[in-house]
Amino acid sequence: MSDAQREALHKLIKEQQQGSHQWLKYWLEYSAFDTWQFWFHVVMFLSPLIILYFAMDWKRALQLGFYGFNVHVWFGYFDDFGSTQGLWTYPYKMIPFVAHSLGMDASLAPVSFILVYQWTTKHNKNYYLYTLILSLGLSFVLKPIFVMHNLFKFNSWANYFHLFLTYGVILVLSKVITDIFLWLQKNAKENGSKVGTRIKKKGPVLK
């Protein structure tokens, strides 16, 4: 590493630390425990998880959890990108050390998508149609309400349609990745079953 690179990296790290310190200072002054917005985020985080506990088909817990974790990860990636690039901001947060909304990305959105995914796959409904409707609701109903109450703020060229496109990408990626792993699991079980059948046909192995 050259001296110039080391100096540039040191400068970026210092600015990052200063930015983190400023966010903590801002949070303590405007977004901490004495604000209703903080408790709104707490409720937004806890309530969907409680609903999921009672509404989830626990016989499919691994499949639904894997799908929901995909939704959570992709929401976090996209939200972090938008926040760090200054496209949007959450003026109030539950935790000051993350750029995105923990309640939205780790609870409300994943749980909402999990329940729709569970219902569509159980009743043989069109997953893409119903998750698209959910995405429309999140983008053009929920987010404007957040903006109205200063819980979400656009800073640059991004708008509600861009959020909707983001949610569309997330719902496709999460479904496709889950389907791939389900196919791999099914394929492995079928191959394992065929091997077991061949062994049984050959009879017991004499020692």
N, C-alpha and C positions, 0 to 999 in steps of 0.2 A: 504494500500500500504506500503510495507516494505521500509526501508531506501535504501537497495540495488536496489530495483526496481525504486524508486524515483530518485536515482542518475543516473541509466542507462538511464531513460527516459529524464532526464535533459541533459545528454550528447548528446543524439540523437537529441533533439530539438536544442541544441546549434550548432551542426554540420550542421543541416538542415538550420538554419538561416545563418550560415557562407557560406554554399553552395549557398543559394539564393543571398547573397550579392556579392559573387564572380561572379555569372552569370550576375548580373546587371552590375557589373564593366566591365566584358568581353563584354557585349552587347553595352555599351556606347562607348567602345574603338574600337570595330571591326564590330558592326552590327546595328548601329543606323541610324539616318536620312540621314547621309552623304554618305551612301553606296548604290550602285545600287541593292544589294541583299535585302535590307530593302524594297525598292520600288517594287521590284519583288514580294515580299510576299504580299504587299498591293494590287497590281494588281491581284494576284492569289486569293486573298480574295474577292475583289469587282466584278471582271469581271463575274465569274460564277453566282453570285447573280443577276446581271443585266440581264444576258441571261435567267435565270430562270424566272424572272419577265415577260418577253415577251413570253417565250416558254411554261410556265406552263398552264395546263388546270385548270383554277380557279374554275370550277364547282366541281372539285375533290380535292380542296385545302387541306381539312382536312385529307383525306386519303394519299395524296402525301406528305404532310407535316409531318404526323405521321411516314410514312415510312422513309423519309429523316432524321428525327430526330433520328430514330433508327440507321441509318447508321452513323450519326455524333457521337452518344454516343459510339457505339462499336468501331469506328475508334479511338476516343479519349482514350478509355480504353486500347486498344492494343498498341497504339502509346506511351501512358504514361508508360505502362509496359516496353516496349522495351527501352525507353529513360532512365527511372529511373534505370533499370537494367544494363545500359551501353552497350546494344546490338547495338544501333545506336544513332546518334546524329544529330541534325540540327545545323550546325555551325553558321547559320544566322537565325534570327527570327524576326517576326513583333512585338511580345511582349516577353520580357525576363522572365516573371514570370510563363510561362507555359513550360512544358518539350517538348511538341509536336509542330508541325507546325499548327498554327491556320488556315492559308490559305488552307492547304491541308485537314485537318480533319473537319473543320467547313464550308467549301465552295466548293472547287473543287471536292472532292470525293463525298460528299452527293448530290450535284447538278448533277453530272454525273450519279450517280445511280438513282436519281429521274427521270431524263429524259429517261433513258433506261427502268425503271419500268413503267413509263407512256406510253411509246410507245408499250412495249410488252403487257401490259394489255389491251390497247385500240385496238390493232390489233390482239389480240389472238396469240401472238408469244410466244416462249419458253423463259420464264424469265431467267431460270438458264443458258441456252446456251449463251444468249447475255450478261448477267452480268459476266459470266465466261470470255467471250472475253474481256470485259472491264477490268476485273481484270488482265488478261494477259497483256493488254496494260499498265496499271498502274504499274505493277510489273517489266516487262521486257523491257519497252520502256521509260516511264516517269522517273522512279527511276534511271535508269542508266544515263539519261541526267542530273538529279539532282546531281548524284555523280560526273559526268564529270565536273560540274561547282561548285563543293564543296558546294552544297546546302543540301546535305545529305551524311552521312558518316557511314559506318559499323565499329563497334569497336571490335566485338567479333566473335562468331561462326555463327551468323545470316547471311543470304544471301537472294538473290532475291526470291528464291523458298519459303523460310519461309514467306516472305511478301505475296506471292501469296496464300499460304495456309491460312494466316490470312484473306486476302480479301475474300477467299472462305467461311470461317466461318461467316464472317460479312454478306455476301449477303444472306446466308441461314437463319441466325438468324433474320435479318431484315424482310425478306419475311414471315417467319413463324409467327413471333410476330404480324405483320400487319394482316395476314390472320386470326389469332385467334381473334383479336379485331373486325375485320370485321364480322366474324361469330357470335360473341357475340352480336354485334349491330343488325345484321339481325335477330337473334333469338329473341332478346328483342322486336323488332318491330313486328315480327310475333305473338308473344305471346300477345303483347299489342293489336294487331288488333283482335285477337280471343276473348279477353276479351270484347273489345268494341262491337263486333258482338253479343255476348251473352247478353250484357246489352240491346242492341237495340231490340232483340227478346222478351225480357221480358216486354218491353214497359216502359212507363214513371213511375217513382216512385211517388205515391201519398203522399202528406204531410198532 
